[in-house]
Amino acid sequence: MIDQYELDKKFTCVYVGNIGLAQGLGALLDMAEQSKHKEVQFLLFGKGAEKDTLEQEAKKRGLDNVQFCGVLPHEKVFTLLSYAKMSFIPLKNSNMKDSIPTKVYEALGIGCPVLLVAEGDSCDIVNESEMGRCVSPDHTEQLAEVFDEMVENYSKYSEHRTEARKLMHEKYSRQQIAIAFEKQLHELLK
């Protein structure tokens, strides 16, 4: 996979997950088209109801920097995110402020900077990690500008890898959440 997609040679932005209506991945195509960084490759891994439509749209627009790569076995996600320079994680609806995609925890826990299209709790985590930026689903016209800023100032985000991994492990791992939940239950039962 590393050689196949030249992950060690190219600045790569990845999306891994369902390619359906709820993800709003048309915004990724707009971002790829509008970005001034045409050397960046955008790899989309997954399947879903919108895959064929988006793939045709990318071809129609001549987006040679966008590839639809099919389904990625879960055990390869770690390698992909370890080599990718950025993970694109969209939530199409701004009403999902309490929703935190597990992709956020995975990417930050591995040390991959995140460009998140969302508001609320998931943005708080990205901001706390200092490993990415958030754009509101209601303002996706800002994506290309935010993306370009992240590419141009990449070291600003990547220098927080160690701290982000530590944050995800110590505060947001399933084990830590289970411990906190158990503690809350004991307090309620007193």
N, C-alpha and C positions, 0 to 999 in steps of 0.2 A: 504494500500500500504506500509506503514512504516513497519508493522509487516510482511507482505507477503514477502518482500525482505530484511528484517532485516536491513533497512537503518540506524537505530540508533545503530546498533551493528557492522556492517561491513564497511570497507573502500570501498566505492563504486564510480566507475567511470561510468558516464552515457553518452549515446548518445540519442538524441531525434530528430527525423526527418525522412526524406525520406531515405529509404535504397535502393538506386539506383546506377547506374553506375557512376554518377558524384561525388559521395561522397568519393569514394576510401576507403571504410570501411575494405577492406582486410588489410590495414595498422593497423587497430585496432586489428585484429586477430593476426597479427605478433607481435604487442606490447604485447598483453596478453600472447602470447606463450614465448616471449623472456624475459619478465620482471622477475626479481628475487623475486618479491613480489607476490607469488602465492595465498596469502590470500585475495588479492583484487578481488572484483567481478566487472565484466563489464556487465552493463545492457543496452541493445539496445531496444529503444522504437520506433516503426514506422512500416511502410510497404513499399514495393517497389519491383522493378524488380530483385534486387539482394538478397532479404531476404532469399529465400529458398537455393540459392547457398551458401551464407555465412554461413547459419545455418548448412548445410551439411558439409561444410569445417571445421567449429568449432568442430563438432562431430568427423569427420575423424581425426583431430589433437588431440582429447581428451581434448579439452579446457573446462573443467568443470566449470571454473571461468567465462565463457561467457554465458549469457542468452539472448535470443530473447523474448521480453516480449509483443509483439503486440502493437497495437495503444494505446497511452495514451491520454485521453481526455485533451484538452487544459487547463481546469481549474485545473488539477492535476500537471501541469508542475511546478508551484510555489512550491508545497510541495516537489516534487521530487528534484528540484534544491536546496531547503533549507536544505535537509538532505544529498544529495550527497556530497562527498568530492571533486569531480572533474567532469567537463563537457568536453567531447571530441568533438571538433568541427573541421571537416575537410573540406578543399576545395582542390579537387584533382588536379586542374590546377594552376600552378604558374603564369600564365598569368592573373589571376583574382585579380590583386593587388588593384584595386579600389573597389572590392566587399567586403562588410561587412555583414556577415550573421547576421540576427536579433538574432540568438542564442547567439552571443557574448554579445549583450546588455542585453538580458534576464538573462544570467548566472551571469554576473558581477553585474547587478542591484540587483540581489537577494543575491549576496555575495558568489557565487560558483566559486572557482578557475577554470581556463580554460587552457586546453592543446589544442592549436590551430595549425592546419596544414594549413598554409597559409603564404603569404608574403604581404607586403604593408600596406594599411590603417588599416585593421583589427588587424594586429600585433602591429601597433602603439598604438591602444586603449588598447590592453591587456598589453603592456609594460607600458603605462601610468598609468594603474590601479595598477600595481605591484601585480596582482592577477593571474599570469600564465606565460606560456612559449609558444613560437612559434617554429615550425619546418617547414622548407620549404617542399612543396610537392615534390620537386626534391631530397630531402634527408630524406625520411621516414625511412631509415635504422637507423637513430639517435633516433627514437621515444622511444624505450624501455629505452635507457639510460636517456633521458630527463624525461620520465615518472618516472623512479626509483628515479631520483634526486628530483622530486616534491613530491613523497611519503615520502622520507627520510627527506625532509626539509619542510614538510607540514605547520608547524606553520609560516614559513617565508611568505607564501602566504596568509594563513588564517588571519593573523594579520592585513591585509589591508582591511578587509571586510567593515568596516564602511566608510572608505575613498572611496572605490570603489563604494559603493551604492550612496554616495554623488556625486561623479564624474558623474556617469551615470544620476542621476536626474538633476544635475545642468548644465551639458554640453551636454549630449547626449539624453535627453528625447525628445519626439516628440514636446512637448510644447516649449522647448528651441530652437530646430531646426527651428520650425515655426517662432518664434520671430526673430531669426537671419536672416532667409530668408526674412521676411517682411522688416527688416531693410535694407538688401541689395537691395531689390526692390525699396525702397524709395530713396536710394542713387543713383541708376541708373536713376530714373525718374527726378532727380534734374537737 
